[in-house]
Amino acid sequence: MQPTPFCNIACDYCYLAERDVARFMSDDVVRAAIRNARDSGLLGRELNVVWHAGEPLAAPAAFYERAFDIMAEEAGAATAVRHSIQTNAMLIDERWCELFRRRNVHVGVSVDGPAEIHDRHRKTRDGRPTHARVMHGIEQLQRAGIAFDAIAVVTDGSVERADAIVDFCLAAGIPAIGFNVDEQEGVRTNSSLAGADASVAAFFERVFERAAAVPDQLRVRELHEAVGRVAAGLPVVTVAGQPTPANPQVVPFATTTVDCVGRFSCFSPELIDQRHADYGSFDFGDVLHGLMIDALATDRFAAVFDDILAGNEACRNACPYFSVCGGGSPVNKLNERGSFRVAETRYCRQTIQAPIELAMQALEAELPAVRAAIAIG
Ligand code: SF4
């Protein structure tokens, strides 16, 4: 859910096209989105709602109070609705913390590391640094006992600074972090880490090494996800009649994005505000009119879905990581290679394949001990 495309700061690696547009989601759109999902038969036992794609705290707290009530009411007792907010933390105060606690909101904070790394890219519109205010927001969360995790963007300015970032997390009491490697996406037409696969792999190797030494203090998203995927595999679902490793970015409506005026999209969330010569836009309709599920029968949906499936087949046929990846991220295929119908991207080499290789090495290193334990048992 995009409560607003507006952001109070102006990071230079941002992929959002409308971060200067101060438009806000109405209660009617909130109600229509959840009611439409329910009437389309899309709700299961759990619905995870992520408020993002702009700075969510730029919308008033009262909006969320109403939105959470509306969504619980419309979803009904059979669906547990869980809310997450991804924020730059600069607007967090005691009132927000009280809401997060009372409504059991999961909070994700965008912070790239210590000030000299973070302030290189995460600046106000007039170029001032933001790190001090972010840390103030983090301290408010900690004082209020709100659990949170962090997301850091890795760029050419931080890829050699794994130790500095881990040291920062440990000193600041950040319990969990995920890394988004600088992506070529949306209005961000170049990544600072193009051609830097080896540096990114070395970054993850060092971060994993450091995190493995302090497992009770720092959880690294990529390490946990990769170990889980290698150890247990991805569940398999049927997509277009074909058994496929479950990947919410290729299963229609597994990830559904609703923008602040009610347009909806599927697959990669970042598609919602993009346009492409072959497809036009990627909004498949508007939650205020008609049922979302009826989009499946439209030409635009079919054109996008067919090409995403062709890309998944390319992955299935060519990539040894397919069973633990499920075809990656369509938006990165489109933005990097100009087509959904392809397999490998820089994004998947750097953020899927590299962590999985490291996870396999770690698990293989454990094998002698596991085998010995089994033999003794
Ligand atoms: S790792 Fe890349 S090439 Fe392999 S299945 Fe995933 S997206 Fe496709």
Residues whose N, C-alpha, C, O or C-beta is under 5 A from the ligand:
A	BS01	SF4	C315 C319 Y321 F322 C325 G326 G327 G328 S329 A343 E344 T345 C348 I352
